[in-house]
Structures are given as structure tokens and as C-alpha cells.
Amino acid sequence: MPDLILISCSDHKMPYGRRMVVGTDPIPWLRDAELRQKLFKTRSLVFHYIKTNKLCDAERKQGNRGYDPVNRGLVKGPDFGGTDYSGLYLPACLRYIGRFFREVRGNLSDDDALKLWERSCGGYQVLIVSGLYGLVSPFDPIQEYTCHFTDRIIGTRQGLQIIWRNVLAEIICHLTKDTGSGCKVKLVDLLSEESYQDAFDWGLISKHATCFNRVYKLKAGPETLINSARFFRSEFLHDKKEPPELFHDKYIYRKYLDKPEDRILFEAQPKTTRKQVAREGIVEFIPQLKQLYGESWDSLPDRVKNEIANSEYSYQHHCDLRDFDFTAAGICLSKAIEIWVEEKVVRPLVEIEGLAELLKDRGGHQIYPEEATLGDITEFLKEVVDKIYQDPKVWYALNRRFSEITPDKIAGFKNDLIEIKDKYRNGWAYKKIMRRKEYENFRELSPNFFKTWVPKWKHSQ
């Protein structure tokens, strides 16, 4: 199977089009009969919500989708499993004219633009993610429409992300299933917003594909569209003999990025890198978080604040939805704690003579603080307490560094980390769904954790 690239649709679309030729297959890239029916059925469901005035733009405040003049022209044609051929169609790569697609196309004519999209390097299959259509290839015929993955169904606690989640995951898993080669298919996520990423079950998908979820060092959300388009066109659409070599958790420099200091980075799954990257919703929630976290907030490193703010952003935008998976939001909170513990606790401790060699991984190998997991850190803290009782010099050095810390407090701190690791971290890393209740418990625990421990682990000198 070819490797996959996922990109987002665009709000701006080219109007008009031409009639579809009778007998045209609207989804020729999907051959599985059962999955074709599921895709048509879900498309038809969203179509139904639009036509019955039940779909509302909750985020951008554009109102009821059924009242939009663009959607009034939608017909239930073959693209929805219907038989109405009166609709007007364009290939998806020509229909979408947002920033990403304009940057990819440049000044090319329609014919040359189609040829450009056909030059996908190295056998990559490109799929466009759409709130109405689910998945389309760049060449699938689609009508003009307007809706977004953040749209809500009036009178319910459901949104398009929930409706599409299982179908999208099933299709992606089908397209990436092992054909006997023994090598996982690569899936490159160049989606524009977290709202698109939230429509996928990455835990399930990662069992079948090696995922590369893009983030940037300086920008997040729609601001990344131009850079992602340049990366896509330069690395995948030009006539290269080989596709780019991709890595996890490494900054990638490209001279065509719009800021010389910006970098693209690929995560193994959304929100999992510990590198400093931009996230959505940072500025929006800082004021209320500062109040919630009290005096502990100001002393937190910016990386920690950003992870907490992004977690809150995800929660506030989805807390009204039934059955939404808050795993990504939970990972942000646990990463905030991990980063703070690494910077403010583990690093100062390993500077004390005799403690650095106690920090080891599960295999017993000495590691650096940035490599340590919460499990490694809790074992390290246990060893530190034992060392304190064995060596008075260590206790003296620790007391000079942290005057509020005692062996009993280290033990209590370790137990708090174990609770976070066992309840909210390890089991939720895209292995199962984190329901709203579990996340809200973690959301309540987090400020109390920082309020309790930030003052105690404050350096005395």
C-alpha cells in the first residue's frame, strides 16, 4: 500500500462547476464495498443535518448551515450515494481555494494544477479531510458547500468530529493494513488544525501505520497553512526521486518556511513531543488559568504554561460533546507535569554529588533527565530517599538546595507522581478513550499539584 498524506479542506471554495458524467465513480480510491457504504452513509447523514437545518457553526458563529445559500444548492448526487445528477462538480484540488491550496497551486492553470497534484512523489496517496465528505482524493468530484469539523448538531451533544471518528479510522486502517511486506505504511499528517486531528482515533491508526503528526516551533492552527503548503509542494509534489526522510521529535529546517527561525517537527502521535512547539489556544486561556493556579502560575516555565493552556483550550472547545475523547488534552496536562518535574526537580537533584547515577531507565541504564519517564522519575525519587538515609552529605546538600524538602515530602511527592502516572498518563496514551469525567478529575488535580509542590521545590539558593 502507498504511504498516506492527510491535508485539510478549506473554508474558501471555487463556485460553480460542471455536471457529473453518469456512471462516474465518486470515490475510485476506496474499493472495499462495506467501507464505501459506510462513507456514503455518513456523508448522507451530514447532508441530512444540513438540509434539515440541524447543523450549526458553533465555533465561527456563522449560524445554521442550512440557511447558507451555498448549502441550499447541494444535491444528493452520487457523491452521497444518491442519484441526483443536477449538481455542479469540480475536482477537490480545484474546488478548494484556501491558503494551503492557493500556495500549492501558485499561478498554474487548472490543467497544470491537476498535473502538479498527479506528481505525488514516491507513491504517496493524498487524502483531503472534510467535514461534509469525510475523505476525498484531490481528484474526487465534489460540490460547493460549507461546514466544519467543529460544527454541532442542534438539540444533541454531538458534533461532526464524533460522527466521523470511527469511519475515518476504519478507512485509514484499511488503507494502511499490512499487505505482507512487514513494513508499516507511513501516514503524514499535515492537517491545519487540532479540530481535524480530533476527528481521528490515533491509537487505533498507529497500530497499522507509523504516524508523523506535524507541529511547528513558532506557529499553530491556521497560521501554519502557508508553511505546510510549501513543505507539501516542495517535498512531495516536485519531481524528486525519493520522498523526504522523516523523523520523530526532531526540528526540521527548511529555507522556504516564512520565518528563518521556525522549524517543523513530527510527533509520533498528537501532543506527545516534549520539545518546545507552538500549540493552539495559548493566549486565550492564560488569564483564567493564572487565577486557577494561584501563586504557583508565575513561576512555571513557559513550556509548562503552554501545555496547560492547550489542554484547557481542547477541553473548553469540546466539553459539551458526548463521547468525545479527551486523551490529547490529558496528555498535555501530564506533559506539563513531566516538564516541570524534569526542570525543577530532577535536574537540580542530579547536580548533587552521588545522585546522577541513580537516574536510570527500566533496563537499568543511566539516563539524562530529559530522557526520563514518570516511571523512571518515581524510581529515582525512591533511590534518592534511600541515599539520603545512607549518606549525610547528600542530605546536607539537598537541604541547602531545597530547604522545604524532607525525605517524607519526597516520598509524598513520589506518590503523587505515581497516581498521575497510573491514573492519567500511561493507560491513556492513545490506548483507550479518556472520557470527560476522567479528564475533569485530572483537570482538578493539576492546579492542586502545582500549588502544593511548586513552593516546596523552590531553590533556597
PAMAR-629346 format. One line per field, with one value per residue (C-alpha): x, y, z; residue in one letter; residue number from 1; chain. Coordinates in nm, 4 decimals. Layout:
// PAMAR-629346
c1 = X ... .
c2 = Y ... .
c3 = Z ... .
residuo = A ... .
num = NUM ... .
cadena = A ... .
// end
This chain:
// PAMAR-629346
c1 = 0.0000 0.1211 0.2097 -0.0571 -0.0663 -0.3617 -0.4405 -0.7385 -1.0120 -1.0590 -1.3357 -1.2977 -1.4164 -1.4433 -1.8124 -1.9938 -1.8579 -1.9959 -2.2363 -2.1011 -2.0986 -2.3438 -2.1586 -1.8647 -1.7241 -1.7061 -1.4598 -1.2440 -0.9629 -1.1813 -1.2648 -1.3916 -1.7699 -1.8537 -1.6370 -1.7773 -2.1259 -2.0172 -1.8582 -2.1673 -2.3937 -2.2002 -2.1817 -2.5572 -2.6114 -2.4201 -2.6066 -2.9337 -2.8377 -2.7580 -3.0782 -3.2986 -3.1398 -2.9882 -2.6193 -2.4822 -2.1428 -2.0603 -1.7029 -1.7010 -2.0522 -2.1605 -2.5024 -2.7210 -2.5600 -2.8974 -2.9581 -2.6342 -2.7082 -2.4154 -2.5617 -2.9057 -2.7581 -2.6327 -2.7997 -2.7864 -2.5790 -2.3526 -2.1025 -2.3585 -2.4688 -2.7664 -2.8940 -2.9445 -2.7077 -2.8118 -2.5272 -2.2209 -1.8828 -1.5122 -1.2144 -1.1426 -0.7969 -0.9630 -1.2711 -1.0688 -0.9057 -0.7979 -0.4463 -0.2976 -0.4356 -0.3501 0.0084 0.0402 -0.1118 0.0610 -0.0253 -0.0875 -0.3828 -0.6438 -0.4819 -0.1325 -0.2600 -0.4113 -0.0814 0.1017 -0.1239 -0.0698 0.3052 0.2817 0.6329 0.7242 0.3780 0.2116 -0.1673 -0.3066 -0.6419 -0.8243 -1.0198 -1.3619 -1.6443 -1.9024 -1.7238 -1.5019 -1.2185 -1.1702 -0.8805 -0.7614 -0.9389 -1.2758 -1.5677 -1.7261 -1.9931 -1.9573 -2.0568 -1.9793 -1.9351 -1.6545 -1.5488 -1.6328 -1.9995 -2.2620 -2.5894 -2.8683 -3.0529 -2.7840 -2.4425 -2.2789 -2.0584 -1.9065 -1.5849 -1.7809 -1.9883 -1.6827 -1.4366 -1.4991 -1.5495 -1.2320 -1.0281 -1.1686 -1.0864 -0.7352 -0.6672 -0.7921 -0.5683 -0.2649 -0.3139 -0.0124 -0.0001 0.2753 0.5765 0.6307 0.6798 0.4241 0.2776 0.3774 0.0978 0.1981 -0.0471 -0.0329 -0.3770 -0.4315 -0.5989 -0.6400 -1.0116 -0.9224 -0.6815 -0.9506 -1.1666 -0.9232 -0.8617 -0.4821 -0.4429 -0.6126 -0.4472 -0.0970 -0.1352 -0.1396 0.0690 0.3724 0.2243 0.4008 0.1810 0.3162 0.3702 0.5751 0.8092 0.6553 0.3051 -0.0100 -0.3508 -0.4398 -0.1257 0.0701 -0.1139 0.1394 0.4367 0.2600 0.1706 0.5316 0.6532 0.3933 0.4707 0.8486 0.8843 0.6063 0.4860 0.8134 0.9875 1.2103 1.3444 1.2916 1.0430 1.1868 1.3304 1.1094 1.1983 1.0089 1.0785 1.3478 1.3325 1.3484 1.4797 1.3682 1.4690 1.1244 0.9486 0.8160 1.0323 1.4019 1.3832 1.0761 1.1026 0.8658 0.8590 0.6729 0.5221 0.4586 0.1057 -0.0571 0.0612 0.3337 0.6590 0.8451 1.0196 0.9092 0.6445 0.3504 0.0011 -0.3434 -0.5339 -0.2361 -0.3199 -0.6944 -0.6919 -0.3874 -0.5829 -0.8277 -0.5556 -0.3441 -0.6322 -0.6937 -0.3287 -0.2729 0.0768 0.2299 0.1485 0.4029 0.6994 0.6041 0.8244 0.6575 0.6603 0.4576 0.2104 0.1631 0.0848 -0.1698 -0.3287 -0.3533 -0.5152 -0.7698 -0.8313 -0.9125 -1.1393 -1.3362 -1.3963 -1.5267 -1.6733 -2.0286 -1.9826 -2.0991 -1.8410 -1.5554 -1.2070 -1.0084 -0.6876 -0.4950 -0.5987 -0.4935 -0.1558 -0.0951 -0.1578 0.0658 0.3371 0.3138 0.3815 0.6617 0.8363 0.8116 0.9363 1.2280 1.3337 1.2634 1.3175 1.5191 1.7808 1.8728 1.8814 2.1223 2.3584 2.4049 2.7061 2.6101 2.2569 2.3074 2.3932 2.0608 1.8557 1.8065 1.5619 1.3746 1.6717 1.8995 2.0922 2.1830 1.9888 1.9677 1.6753 1.5143 1.5002 1.3243 0.9609 0.7377 0.8065 1.1821 1.1438 0.9402 1.2029 1.4728 1.2993 1.2755 1.6507 1.7157 1.5351 1.7407 2.0592 1.9701 1.9485 2.2766 2.4834 2.4536 2.6418 2.3572 2.1015 2.3071 2.3396 1.9692 1.8699 2.0892 1.9277 1.5681 1.5097 1.1419 1.2124 1.2466 1.2603 0.8935 0.7986 0.9956 0.8005 0.4717 0.5770 0.6682 0.3250 0.1519 0.3505 0.2618 -0.1071 -0.0748 0.1226 -0.1176 -0.4494 -0.3956 -0.0835 0.0308 -0.3076 -0.4378 -0.1559 -0.3932 -0.4515 -0.8090 -1.0577 -1.0341 -1.3891 -1.4848 -1.5145 -1.1603 -1.0181 -1.2066 -1.0642 -0.7166 -0.8007 -0.8963 -0.5857 -0.3373 -0.3615 -0.3603 -0.0451 0.1367 0.0059 0.1337 0.4732 0.5988 0.6702 0.8306 1.0692 1.1740 1.5513 1.6900 1.9897 .
c2 = 0.0000 0.3556 0.5878 0.8446 1.2221 1.3892 1.7549 1.9700 2.1037 2.4809 2.7198 2.9066 2.7185 2.7840 2.8212 2.6616 2.3592 2.1096 1.8164 1.4759 1.2229 0.9415 0.6335 0.8248 0.6630 0.9448 0.7549 0.5365 0.5162 0.3166 -0.0286 -0.2044 -0.2322 -0.2172 0.0884 0.2615 0.2183 0.3496 0.6532 0.7258 0.6709 0.9173 1.1736 1.1387 1.1862 1.5161 1.6150 1.5398 1.7553 2.0443 2.0152 1.9817 2.2887 2.0853 2.1672 2.4820 2.6511 2.6663 2.7955 3.0537 3.1806 3.1528 3.0293 2.7464 2.5675 2.5004 2.8725 2.9277 2.9967 2.7765 2.4716 2.5292 2.4246 2.0905 1.7885 1.4234 1.3083 1.0055 1.1672 1.0958 0.7614 0.9279 0.9525 1.3270 1.4353 1.8007 1.9145 2.1061 1.9462 2.0231 1.8075 1.8669 2.0158 2.2820 2.3313 2.4214 2.7646 2.8420 2.9470 2.5970 2.5212 2.8652 2.8291 2.4820 2.5922 2.9264 3.0774 2.7473 2.6913 2.4307 2.1722 2.2369 2.2337 1.8898 1.7685 1.9045 1.7115 1.3987 1.4177 1.2863 1.1712 0.8193 0.6680 0.8793 0.8782 1.2206 1.2433 1.5639 1.5650 1.7324 1.7876 1.7006 1.4398 1.2776 1.1850 1.2767 1.2406 1.5585 1.4355 1.3318 1.5380 1.7439 2.0125 2.3563 2.3517 2.4989 2.3172 2.2493 1.9681 2.1831 2.2127 2.0891 1.9061 2.1145 1.9538 1.6931 1.6753 1.5584 1.7210 1.6225 1.5045 1.2375 1.1360 1.0877 0.9400 0.5661 0.5781 0.7766 0.5423 0.2329 0.3687 0.4771 0.1398 -0.0352 0.1753 0.1151 -0.2523 -0.4800 -0.6465 -0.8864 -0.6603 -0.6371 -0.2597 -0.0187 0.2406 0.5996 0.8446 1.2117 1.4436 1.7964 1.8868 2.2554 2.2473 2.0325 2.0105 1.7938 1.5799 1.5308 1.3513 1.0570 0.7653 0.7859 0.4983 0.2618 0.4098 0.3875 0.0095 -0.0026 0.2985 0.4927 0.8367 1.1687 1.4441 1.7867 2.0756 2.3931 2.5605 2.9072 2.8742 2.6714 2.6343 2.8052 3.0211 2.7124 2.6698 2.8510 2.6648 2.3286 2.4005 2.4851 2.1714 1.9618 2.1049 2.1096 1.7670 1.5624 1.7231 1.8110 1.5624 1.4050 1.0537 0.9927 1.1297 1.3207 1.1286 1.1923 1.1684 1.1911 1.4687 1.6430 2.0006 2.0206 2.3375 2.4422 2.7706 2.8191 2.8485 3.2021 3.2709 3.1728 3.0654 2.8425 2.4643 2.1811 1.8768 1.5468 1.3790 1.0052 1.0953 1.4350 1.6237 1.3724 1.5578 1.7135 1.9601 2.3221 2.3701 2.6022 2.4891 2.6333 2.8404 2.9524 3.3219 3.2648 3.0849 3.2258 3.4815 3.2308 2.9704 3.2219 3.2673 2.8923 2.8039 3.0921 3.1965 2.8846 3.0061 3.2860 3.0635 2.7907 2.7693 2.8925 2.5414 2.4192 2.7079 2.6435 2.2742 2.3565 2.6277 2.3985 2.1314 2.3836 2.5028 2.1491 2.0920 2.4158 2.3546 2.0006 1.9739 1.9982 1.6876 1.3435 1.0647 1.2995 1.1569 1.3889 1.1846 1.4627 1.7148 1.4713 1.4125 1.7891 1.8078 1.5116 1.6558 1.9866 1.7992 1.5927 1.9025 2.0856 1.7842 1.7411 2.1072 2.1990 1.8712 1.6107 1.8389 2.0074 1.6697 1.5089 1.8020 1.6811 1.4541 1.0883 1.1227 1.1378 0.7683 0.6831 0.8073 0.5006 0.3594 0.0327 -0.1549 -0.0196 0.2156 0.5636 0.8333 1.2108 1.3979 1.4789 1.1065 1.0070 0.8978 0.9441 0.5810 0.6419 0.9521 0.7803 0.5048 0.7717 0.9520 0.6255 0.5748 0.9350 0.8811 0.5673 0.7577 1.0371 0.7902 0.6271 0.9401 1.2502 1.4548 1.4021 1.5092 1.8217 1.9115 1.8518 2.0679 2.3505 2.3288 2.2752 2.3904 2.2830 1.9261 1.6282 1.2535 1.2262 1.5010 1.3348 1.0156 1.2088 1.3773 1.0401 0.9012 1.1948 1.1268 0.7571 0.8493 1.0724 0.8080 0.5248 0.7098 0.9689 0.9014 0.5539 0.3964 0.6940 0.7467 0.6790 0.3243 0.3918 0.6763 0.9278 1.0260 1.3688 1.2603 1.1169 1.4276 1.6593 1.4696 1.5270 1.8898 1.9384 1.7594 1.9558 2.3025 2.1438 1.9522 2.2679 2.4756 2.2100 2.1322 2.4448 2.6290 2.3222 2.2577 2.6210 2.6629 2.8014 2.9485 .
c3 = 0.0000 -0.0680 0.2145 0.3052 0.3421 0.5146 0.4458 0.5429 0.3188 0.3073 0.4019 0.0723 -0.2335 -0.6048 -0.7008 -0.9909 -1.1784 -1.4272 -1.4192 -1.3275 -1.6095 -1.5402 -1.4207 -1.2710 -0.9571 -0.6975 -0.4732 -0.7025 -0.4442 -0.1995 -0.3330 -0.0195 -0.0611 0.3100 0.3724 0.0650 0.2078 0.5475 0.3857 0.1756 0.4773 0.6947 0.4155 0.3710 0.7450 0.7452 0.4274 0.6092 0.9085 0.6758 0.4741 0.7839 0.9469 1.2309 1.1772 1.3386 1.3287 1.6999 1.6724 1.3947 1.4642 1.1009 1.2057 1.0840 0.7907 0.6330 0.5884 0.3986 0.0284 -0.0734 0.1008 -0.0486 -0.3818 -0.2504 -0.4098 -0.3111 -0.6029 -0.6470 -0.4080 -0.1330 -0.2722 -0.4422 -0.7986 -0.8485 -1.1274 -1.1295 -0.9008 -1.0154 -0.9522 -0.9573 -0.8630 -0.4952 -0.5628 -0.7818 -0.5628 -0.2526 -0.2847 0.0713 0.1693 0.1540 -0.1914 -0.3325 -0.2118 -0.3657 -0.6955 -0.7423 -1.0813 -1.2586 -1.4886 -1.3981 -1.6265 -1.4935 -1.1342 -1.1907 -1.3364 -1.0318 -0.7949 -1.0026 -0.9402 -0.5862 -0.5040 -0.4023 -0.4303 -0.1607 -0.1605 -0.0709 0.1058 0.1944 0.5212 0.5016 0.7491 0.4816 0.2715 0.5342 0.2998 -0.0657 -0.3034 -0.4817 -0.7947 -0.6496 -0.7852 -0.5066 -0.4843 -0.3308 0.0372 0.3754 0.7082 0.9556 1.1886 1.4908 1.3821 1.6294 1.5707 1.7198 2.0105 2.0737 2.2357 1.9160 1.6549 1.3236 1.4910 1.6795 1.3773 1.1565 1.4078 1.3653 0.9885 0.9267 1.1463 0.9730 0.6288 0.7246 0.8881 0.5741 0.3521 0.5735 0.6573 0.6223 0.2826 0.3819 0.3387 0.7143 0.6917 0.8311 0.5986 0.6770 0.7483 0.7238 0.8992 0.7536 0.8876 0.9549 1.2968 1.6052 1.5261 1.2253 1.4266 1.6914 1.4344 1.4191 1.6550 1.6536 1.8962 1.6537 1.3452 1.4947 1.5191 1.1394 1.0351 1.1504 1.2092 1.1596 1.3074 1.2218 1.4594 1.4294 1.6712 1.6352 1.4884 1.5441 1.3819 1.0522 1.0764 0.9686 0.6379 0.4198 0.5662 0.5408 0.1785 0.0989 0.2736 0.0895 -0.2528 -0.2134 -0.0554 -0.2153 -0.5391 -0.7066 -0.9321 -0.6688 -0.6935 -0.3241 -0.0692 0.2277 0.5197 0.8215 1.1900 1.5158 1.7669 1.5628 1.4408 1.0614 0.8973 0.5508 0.3925 0.2381 0.5778 0.6220 0.9297 0.9313 1.2957 1.2531 1.2360 1.1509 1.3783 1.3534 1.6592 1.6792 1.7946 1.8586 2.1694 2.2608 2.1905 2.4809 2.2500 2.2617 1.9933 1.9362 2.0366 1.9775 2.2321 2.4421 2.4813 2.5083 2.8447 3.0256 3.2381 3.3878 3.4382 3.6249 3.8662 3.8947 3.9610 4.2011 4.3053 4.1513 3.7982 3.7618 3.8456 3.5959 3.2831 2.9636 2.8188 3.1157 3.0915 2.7197 2.7698 3.0407 2.8256 2.5228 2.7388 2.8642 2.5075 2.3964 2.6960 2.6610 2.2910 2.3385 2.6898 2.5500 2.3334 2.4357 2.3868 2.2952 2.3578 2.5876 2.5606 2.3834 2.6497 2.9221 2.7591 2.7565 3.1316 3.2106 2.9865 3.1719 3.4951 3.3390 3.2024 3.5356 3.7323 3.4921 3.5024 3.8645 4.0500 3.8614 3.7059 4.0372 4.2124 3.9643 4.0181 4.3772 4.4050 4.4158 4.2743 3.8966 3.8743 4.0419 3.7442 3.5255 3.2752 3.3189 3.1772 3.4471 3.2173 3.3409 3.1544 3.1276 3.2884 2.9519 2.8722 3.1941 3.2020 3.5050 3.5909 3.5777 3.7938 4.0654 4.0906 4.1027 4.3899 4.5837 4.5390 4.6441 4.9746 5.0402 4.9560 5.1983 5.4873 5.3832 5.3216 5.5466 5.2849 5.0385 5.2983 5.3742 5.0033 4.9451 5.2410 5.1172 4.7723 4.8869 5.2443 5.2413 5.1298 5.3645 5.2928 5.3918 5.1480 4.8701 4.9413 4.9276 4.6044 4.4565 4.5492 4.3796 4.0622 4.0776 4.0993 3.7925 3.6039 3.6808 3.6580 3.3880 3.1860 3.0875 3.0228 2.8266 2.5763 2.2841 2.4092 2.5169 2.5254 2.8092 2.8955 3.0170 3.3815 3.3929 3.2302 3.4656 3.7632 3.6218 3.5441 3.9103 4.0375 3.8265 3.9899 4.3359 4.2437 4.1379 4.4305 4.6697 4.5209 4.3430 4.6734 4.8297 4.5391 4.5232 4.5278 4.8512 4.6731 .
residuo = M P D L I L I S C S D H K M P Y G R R M V V G T D P I P W L R D A E L R Q K L F K T R S L V F H Y I K T N K L C D A E R K Q G N R G Y D P V N R G L V K G P D F G G T D Y S G L Y L P A C L R Y I G R F F R E V R G N L S D D D A L K L W E R S C G G Y Q V L I V S G L Y G L V S P F D P I Q E Y T C H F T D R I I G T R Q G L Q I I W R N V L A E I I C H L T K D T G S G C K V K L V D L L S E E S Y Q D A F D W G L I S K H A T C F N R V Y K L K A G P E T L I N S A R F F R S E F L H D K K E P P E L F H D K Y I Y R K Y L D K P E D R I L F E A Q P K T T R K Q V A R E G I V E F I P Q L K Q L Y G E S W D S L P D R V K N E I A N S E Y S Y Q H H C D L R D F D F T A A G I C L S K A I E I W V E E K V V R P L V E I E G L A E L L K D R G G H Q I Y P E E A T L G D I T E F L K E V V D K I Y Q D P K V W Y A L N R R F S E I T P D K I A G F K N D L I E I K D K Y R N G W A Y K K I M R R K E Y E N F R E L S P N F F K T W V P K W K H S Q .
num = 1 2 3 4 5 6 7 8 9 10 11 12 13 14 15 16 17 18 19 20 21 22 23 24 25 26 27 28 29 30 31 32 33 34 35 36 37 38 39 40 41 42 43 44 45 46 47 48 49 50 51 52 53 54 55 56 57 58 59 60 61 62 63 64 65 66 67 68 69 70 71 72 73 74 75 76 77 78 79 80 81 82 83 84 85 86 87 88 89 90 91 92 93 94 95 96 97 98 99 100 101 102 103 104 105 106 107 108 109 110 111 112 113 114 115 116 117 118 119 120 121 122 123 124 125 126 127 128 129 130 131 132 133 134 135 136 137 138 139 140 141 142 143 144 145 146 147 148 149 150 151 152 153 154 155 156 157 158 159 160 161 162 163 164 165 166 167 168 169 170 171 172 173 174 175 176 177 178 179 180 181 182 183 184 185 186 187 188 189 190 191 192 193 194 195 196 197 198 199 200 201 202 203 204 205 206 207 208 209 210 211 212 213 214 215 216 217 218 219 220 221 222 223 224 225 226 227 228 229 230 231 232 233 234 235 236 237 238 239 240 241 242 243 244 245 246 247 248 249 250 251 252 253 254 255 256 257 258 259 260 261 262 263 264 265 266 267 268 269 270 271 272 273 274 275 276 277 278 279 280 281 282 283 284 285 286 287 288 289 290 291 292 293 294 295 296 297 298 299 300 301 302 303 304 305 306 307 308 309 310 311 312 313 314 315 316 317 318 319 320 321 322 323 324 325 326 327 328 329 330 331 332 333 334 335 336 337 338 339 340 341 342 343 344 345 346 347 348 349 350 351 352 353 354 355 356 357 358 359 360 361 362 363 364 365 366 367 368 369 370 371 372 373 374 375 376 377 378 379 380 381 382 383 384 385 386 387 388 389 390 391 392 393 394 395 396 397 398 399 400 401 402 403 404 405 406 407 408 409 410 411 412 413 414 415 416 417 418 419 420 421 422 423 424 425 426 427 428 429 430 431 432 433 434 435 436 437 438 439 440 441 442 443 444 445 446 447 448 449 450 451 452 453 454 455 456 457 458 459 460 461 .
cadena = A A A A A A A A A A A A A A A A A A A A A A A A A A A A A A A A A A A A A A A A A A A A A A A A A A A A A A A A A A A A A A A A A A A A A A A A A A A A A A A A A A A A A A A A A A A A A A A A A A A A A A A A A A A A A A A A A A A A A A A A A A A A A A A A A A A A A A A A A A A A A A A A A A A A A A A A A A A A A A A A A A A A A A A A A A A A A A A A A A A A A A A A A A A A A A A A A A A A A A A A A A A A A A A A A A A A A A A A A A A A A A A A A A A A A A A A A A A A A A A A A A A A A A A A A A A A A A A A A A A A A A A A A A A A A A A A A A A A A A A A A A A A A A A A A A A A A A A A A A A A A A A A A A A A A A A A A A A A A A A A A A A A A A A A A A A A A A A A A A A A A A A A A A A A A A A A A A A A A A A A A A A A A A A A A A A A A A A A A A A A A A A A A A A A A A A A A A A A A A A A A A A A A A A A A A A A A A A A A A A A A A A A A A A A A A A A A A A A A A A A A A A A A A A A A A A A A A A A A A A A A .
// end
